[in-house]
Amino acid sequence: MDPLKGAHDFIINCSEFIAPQNIHQSINASSATGVDILLGASTPEAAVDSGERVHDPSCYPGTREQYIQDIIEWASTTLNNDSNRLPIYWMHGPAGVGKSAIAQTCAQKLKDSGHLGAAFFFSISGRRNDHTRFFPTIAHQLSTVLADYREIGAEVSLGKEVLTRSIFIDGLDECECKEAQVEIIKIIAGSVSEESTPFRWAVFSRAEPQIISTFELSHIFPYCSSVLLPISRNTDHDIERYLRGGFRNILLRRNLVLHSTWPPDEDIKKLVDAAAGLFAYASTVLRYIDVRSVSRFQETLQNVLEIIVQPRSHQPEKTPFSDLDRLYTLIMQRVPEDIRPSMHLLFHSMLSLDWYDGRRESVAVVCNALGISEATFQCIYNHLRAVIVFYEPPCLFNSGDMDIDLARSFFEQGSSFKSSPLLETKLHEVHGTTWFLHKSFCDFLLDPSRSSAAWDLDGSKKKYFQHCFRRSQHYSSSYVIKGSCLATNTNRSSDTFLSWAQDSEFVDSHVIFGRFPSTSVDQSFLMVSDHRKSVIADLMFGKRRDKLSIRERTLPLGRFESFESTVFRSIQSEDLRAFEYANFLRSLTYLIEYGVIRSYHFKLPSAVAAVNNLFFIHKPGKKRGLYELGRGEKSVIWYWEFDAKKQYFHDFVTVDFTEAMGIYKSEGPKIWENLPSPDDA
């Protein structure tokens, strides 16, 4: 399966860049230019000078000079003038050695000198991990830099002479799809070998197995210069310079002039030794000391120095990340005990975002889902600013720029009201968004051998699911079913049910209905206290979103349609790359064992229905299953079918099985074939 089939708005094919005709964006098709279309399909925040990347690192002046000089010279030389310089430059190394800082510094210098064509900085946060936006983003940036690329319509030929430009790709290993990582490298190498594009390509990544094996392919290796950026004590001088400059800035930001040298040389040496070649350690130390306190920064430094000299009781064998792990442990342990449980809940929610829709964690969503107040979140963030970042909401809601009544519920707007991707984004970001500052902290949290002194990963995860279930009960008990809708069982407004309200009934009602978990085949089932109300909430959202649903979690890229009491969903071949049937069956078994779901048949007893399901989920060809989710009046019926040969997964979940089967029998396969894509909104 081609992992780049999802890249629906841009294709690179030999010497031609092609923008397909069937692009669904919020653009007037009759007046849209090629550049407009590319912008709609791109990720502007992945650019070298994006405002959203203000927290991303760059090299401190005077550090990494040889690497920077080598890359600048390589990128500035035209392809024809130096045949000894290979057109692909791959810098690889472990986490925390400074690859992204070097990439940022070089790309910015090349942009300033006019030698940069485009840059894409991948990240596990937000849309920057979406491979389908990679080539449209590169194409859009090229079209804004080079006049020859500006007139992009359905097709642009690059056969004419154009100046060589360098394209930078940082964090390729953070692209969400490993198959796409490989395919991107192959496409780049193909354009180089065919001499169809006048670009030099610089790639920065961890040395992941799939990336290594691709660069070592016989038809790619001859075009690539491979440079290892190791964990090395040879960088001690650079790290010392970086630390001294960082401490000077801490004093400058406080407008302080100390009579004695701070920190003393011996403390700097201890920090350099602890960093052991990892710039991530030095940057985390500086950020932790800077943000902990305005006046007690010296005490914070002493806390860091104390853990450096402590015996390693939890790590008898020193690893390259031992001191970084101890620093991360210190940061988490210094969070006050009364808010640590909320911190653990927040981390688990952020770590579970692999099912989400490619955006950073919505503060409004996570805090209200977990019952975290604004004050508690701010306290957590103030203690964790060394490892997480908070993005302020980009804009406020007002009724002047939207056809909405902020005093009325999201579901009680005028009949002409329909939501849109832009509005959904504003609602998602209403209290801002948050994410991890560096991937090394995610790695630390997810590895019990490294983080056991900081938190109990498995134990806190169980508490997370239990807490989410209780919160689900809280929201579910506040609403009753009236006809085909949900309504509050009191006359209270939505903000009274939320831990962090926005004081707008339009926004608050949207947030509270989003707290009914979407029915999905994963561990989120364990958080649902009333499946029937969750499905009705999905139906209400579907009616207001004009066939658009971002509540979808099992099928984040799938198609969705809602009827009076049934939600039909589908994953087609282009989106099945994230679906693994073996994992799906494991989830089914897990949920059956926990009594969350049980086999269902409208005529047969459950024991016979279980045998029936067992046969059909293992039979060759098309597989299917029929289950009841929940019990009694809180239950719904779920049907699914999967065909690996025909490349689809279809399912529906319904509160009225008779209606659902009537639609299924009358429409047959057409019911899924005609489902609208989210892009059709």
Helices and strands as residue ranges (DSSP letters): E 11-13, E 16-18, H 34-41, G 44-46, G 51-53, H 65-76, E 88-92, H 99-113, E 116-121, G 126-129, G 131-133, H 134-145, G 147-149, E 155-157, E 165-170, G 172-174, H 178-193, E 199-205, H 209-215, G 221-223, E 224-228, G 233-235, H 236-253, H 265-275, H 279-292, H 297-309, H 322-333, G 337-339, H 340-351, G 353-355, E 361-362, H 363-370, H 374-384, E 388-391, G 410-412, H 421-428, E 433-436, H 439-446, H 448-451, H 457-477, E 479-482, E 485-488, G 494-497, H 505-513, G 523-527, H 531-544, E 559-562, E 566-571, G 573-578, H 581-593, E 597-599, H 606-618, E 623-629, G 632-634, E 636-643, E 648-654, H 657-667, H 670-673, G 678-680
